Amino acid sequence: MLKNYKNRNVILVTHGHVIRSILMDLVEDRDVIEQTDFQNTSINIIEYRNEAWRIKVLNNIDHLK
């Protein structure tokens, strides 16, 4: 994905368990991921910079209020 979408934004729409699995593979701080109860339709923003993935927004459901 990094190769095909370099310097581009990508949106992925999926369920909470899939979000958890993807984030567990990408980020180094797995403790935060393990402790989070991911909600379906939650917004999660991750950024790839300096050879690493970083979480910018995690499990945000403000749009449902």
C-alpha positions as CSV (number, residue, x, y, z in Angstrom):
1,M,0.0,0.0,0.0
2,L,2.8,2.4,0.8
3,K,4.3,1.8,-2.6
4,N,1.0,2.3,-4.5
5,Y,-0.3,5.3,-2.6
6,K,2.9,7.2,-1.6
7,N,2.1,10.7,-0.3
8,R,-1.6,10.1,-0.6
9,N,-4.5,9.7,1.8
10,V,-6.3,6.3,1.8
11,I,-9.6,5.5,3.4
12,L,-10.5,2.0,4.7
13,V,-14.0,1.2,5.9
14,T,-14.4,-1.9,8.0
15,H,-15.6,-3.3,11.3
16,G,-14.0,-2.9,14.7
17,H,-12.2,-6.2,14.9
18,V,-10.6,-5.7,11.5
19,I,-9.5,-2.2,12.6
20,R,-7.9,-3.8,15.7
21,S,-6.1,-6.4,13.6
22,I,-4.7,-3.9,11.1
23,L,-3.5,-1.5,13.9
24,M,-1.9,-4.4,15.8
25,D,0.2,-5.1,12.7
26,L,1.1,-1.5,12.0
27,V,1.8,0.3,15.3
28,E,4.5,-0.3,17.9
29,D,2.3,0.6,20.9
30,R,0.2,-2.6,21.0
31,D,-0.9,-2.1,24.6
32,V,-3.1,0.8,23.6
33,I,-4.7,-1.2,20.8
34,E,-5.3,-4.2,23.1
35,Q,-7.0,-2.0,25.7
36,T,-9.3,-0.3,23.2
37,D,-12.9,-1.5,22.5
38,F,-13.1,-0.5,18.9
39,Q,-16.5,0.6,17.8
40,N,-17.9,0.0,14.4
41,T,-17.8,3.2,12.3
42,S,-15.2,4.7,14.6
43,I,-12.7,7.0,13.0
44,N,-9.1,6.0,13.3
45,I,-6.3,8.1,11.7
46,I,-2.8,6.7,11.3
47,E,0.1,8.4,9.6
48,Y,3.2,6.9,8.1
49,R,6.2,9.2,8.7
50,N,9.9,8.6,9.2
51,E,9.6,4.9,8.5
52,A,6.9,4.3,11.2
53,W,3.2,4.3,11.7
54,R,1.7,6.7,14.3
55,I,-1.8,7.0,15.7
56,K,-3.3,10.4,15.3
57,V,-6.9,9.6,16.2
58,L,-8.1,6.5,17.9
59,N,-11.6,5.1,18.1
60,N,-13.3,8.5,17.7
61,I,-17.2,8.2,17.5
62,D,-18.1,11.9,17.9
63,H,-19.9,11.7,14.6
64,L,-22.5,9.4,16.2
65,K,-23.5,11.9,18.9
